Amino acid sequence: MDAEADPPARSRTERHKCFACYKQFKKKEHLVEHMKISYHTPHQPKCGVCQKHCKSYESLRNHLTGIILFHVEIVLSVKVYSLSLFSMFSSNYLGPLSRASCSRTFSAQGCDLCLKLYDSPSSLVKHREICPLSAPASLGTKILPFAGSVDEKHTTNDAKAIAFNCVMVGGGTDGSLDLCARVCLVDEDEDIIFHTYVQPQSTVTDYRYEITGLTEEHLRNSKSHKEVQDKILEILYNGESARRLMSESGKARLLVGHDLKHGLDCLRINYPGHLLRDTAKYRPLLKTNLVSHSLKYLTKTYLGYNIQTGEHDPYVDCVSVMRLYKRMRAQDHQVNGIGTPNSDSGFESQKAEELENMTPDELYQLSKSNYKCWCLDSKKAAGPVDF
């Protein structure tokens, strides 16, 4: 029905072309159906050369570089079928991943981390001096002189977002049960708000020392789950009442992290979904198949440094996830509102005949995002880096 199309180029046999991603369709009704499920808006990652919209930064990187990695699992009993399906997909659907002009321009003027283009070699050189960040210093696993610490001056400041990370040890007979043993909270200035070891609620059968660096001694005088829960919620609520947490205009803070649900579940903390900013769930940061990348991969790919090469340090992970969030938030899409998910799409209010009489640009104007863009959290970027 459709084929991958290159950026705008008129031909004698004009087809119905998507205004955003340039896919072409034989029938106008097919273009309309495409627009209904594609959720194209200015908030999607976009090629700086041809302005093509992509669903994720990984898709954009593939478009700009022409390089794509496939992770294929083949079951022996269906080996022939799997290989033939892969061949069909790659030859008939993908088409050229990048026009030569986009690839050439990006290789000469683009930043490999943020994928932005710069109009002069000097501007690109200057940008490349600040875009890659240095890894934060590790806290290590020293025995705390007290069970936990909180800097009270940070619990009353104007920080709108807090990064969260916890370290898991193993429970159960085989050590596979995740038990929270260490928690760290960091503000937007990368200052520690709260850091403590946590008393696991079940017997620890595997301290996972190679990854956590923790031993029984670290947890000997650690805080209880209840104490840690109360302190984290105190910081996040920021003086807001529990019944007003659902308000978009309340004082409660955004919680930033990677795979937040897992960490919060281990601590048995419930926090409203509209206040979560999860780099493992944010659509522009997902793989092309909408599966999560690891925090390690995202940090190397978008911030330029390595983490988790040995022990996993919760402070380093907190800072890294906060930097990722701030870079996403700092984007200026120069639009209001349409980056909010679940907005009523204009397609539902139009009859099929009316939609088919609209131009591709008019169909694009009706389209709404299926996720909340983090640029809506702030009109201006927070932090010294440009993204």
Salt bridges, closest charged atoms under 4 A:
GLU4 OE2 - LYS52 NZ 2.56
ASP6 OD2 - ARG99 NH1 3.63
GLU14 OE1 - ARG10 NH1 3.77
GLU33 OE2 - LYS36 NZ 3.51
GLU58 OE2 - HIS293 NE2 2.80
ASP151 OD2 - LYS153 NZ 3.87
ASP151 OD2 - HIS154 ND1 3.20
GLU152 OE2 - LYS231 NZ 3.95
ASP178 OD1 - ARG208 NH1 2.75
ASP178 OD2 - HIS262 NE2 2.74
ASP187 OD2 - HIS154 NE2 3.41
GLU188 OE1 - ARG329 NH2 3.02
GLU190 OE2 - ARG323 NE 2.85
ASP191 OD2 - HIS154 NE2 3.50
GLU217 OE1 - ARG220 NE 3.00
ASP230 OD1 - LYS226 NZ 3.30
GLU234 OE1 - LYS231 NZ 3.04
GLU240 OE1 - ARG244 NH1 3.25
ASP265 OD2 - LYS261 NZ 2.72
ASP377 OD2 - ARG277 NE 2.77
ASP377 OD1 - LYS372 NZ 3.84
ASP386 OD1 - LYS116 NZ 3.48
